Amino acid sequence: NFDNHAKEVSIHIPPHAYAFFELNHLQRGKARPLFSGDGAELFFSPQGSLKVTLGAHSGEAYKISSL
């Protein structure tokens, strides 16, 4: 996020990413932030987007795994 304000963003995980990570494309998954201190897991499904809030002038990387 290059803005001066926090922004909510939607992350869409495409079908080929599920194949690459060897995840069932019908199964729910979880994403764990690697840079933030809280490490709170976020849950997502192939039918929707993963919504996250990024602070001003910041970014995040997530470890993706299946449930």
Secondary structure by P-SEA (a helix, b strand, c coil): ccccbbbbbbbbbcaaaaaaacccccccbbbbbcccccbbbbbbcccbbbbbbbcccccbbbbbbcc
